[in-house]
Amino acid sequence: MMNHAKVFKKTAPNGKLTVYVERRELCIKDDGIQALHGVLFVDANYVKERKVFGQFVLTFRYGREDEEVMGLRFCNEACLQAEQLWPRQNPDEPYKNLTPLQDTLVKRLGAGAVPFSFTVSSLAPPSVTLLPARSYAGAPIGTNYDLRVFVGENPEDKPHKRSSIRMGMKLYQCAPSTDRSQPYAAFSKQLLLADGQVEVEATLDKEVYERGENINVNVSVTNHSSRNVRRIKILAVQYVDVAMFSNGKFKNVVAMIDTTEGCPVSSGSSLKRQFQLTPARGAIKNWIALEEFYDRESALASTVARNDPQEKNVFAIYVSYYIKVKLYTCVRGPKVKLFTSAIGGEVSVKVPFKLMRLQPVETDTPTNVLPEFKNTTSSTC
């Protein structure tokens, strides 16, 4: 059965420019960022003596659009790459190193088709959208990218909406192929006004999870104290660090289990259980990091890790996740509730994990898509 190529297409409002790209999501790998390959189709009679420029632009919005007053903008832009797409610098030079899909499009579209490739700097941070706890419907806050193509005399011209194209793009980190460990953490605590310690161990079945995947948490409790362990709470927490601000750190619980099953764990006894959580957006208390989808789908953002502990990319929004296991203890006796808040205690442990996509398997686009090209093109704004 023949595999079909997927093409993302967008046309300028006046219909004189059309951009086709192979992908709108670029994976950040160990050896750099996937190149953006595409084809521009130009109506030469409309452009005439003018030029067509292409730009790959980073937009970092750090404040609400509805709070911008008197010309103040909570937004910065940086052009990561720019080049002249039309006319070609060397029109007589044959095209080289075209992808199979580019080759197919150039043959299909004819003389007005120009292939292009953008290579994004490896310093570009992954796309992350921040959603405030208070209702908001303005421009996306966070780190976003778009491909811009416009007609003008020089690259500094202000694009006219009718003769320009903006296509949203996305950068995301891929999980390293070496992440195969089982995260583990253990902690023991001497409780106030109690003899002995309470020990808790937590182990995850793996380190990297894909979105929507269940996380299995194995919990082991050993009670050497004179208290009872009356309740167990397991939380999945998203931690966000906005590099631009010293106070831009936020936490949100994205999954939780609160149970008394198997409790109380009395003095001298132990408990081993497995709990299953599925991180997802729910009620939020602080700013939460979401995946930057073009339809604003509210999936949780992937982990954004620092390549170096000292790294401080001003446009980066770092996202991490961890499981927290909390044990609540109380004194033994018929009036447990009366003493719980006064002299009870908590024992907790954290286990980090990653919410990431696996590295995509690169496959060449088949060259026999040409006869069925019309059936393989999808328009996405």
Beta strands, then each sheet from edge to edge (+ up, - down):
strand 1: 7-11
strand 2: 17-21
strand 3: 25-29
strand 4: 32-33
strand 5: 36-42
strand 6: 51-61
strand 7: 75-86
strand 8: 113-118
strand 9: 128-131
strand 10: 141-152
strand 11: 164-175
strand 12: 184-190
strand 13: 197-204
strand 14: 208-209
strand 15: 215-223
strand 16: 228-242
strand 17: 249-259
strand 18: 270-277
strand 19: 288-290
strand 20: 317-330
strand 21: 345-355
strand 22: 357-358
strand 23: 377-379
sheet 1: 8+ 5- 2+ 1- 23-
sheet 2: 4+ 3- 11- 10+ 6- 7+
sheet 3: 4+ 3- 11- 22-
sheet 4: 4+ 3- 11- 10+ 9- 19+
sheet 5: 12+ 13- 15+ 18-
sheet 6: 14+ 21+ 20- 16+ 17-
end
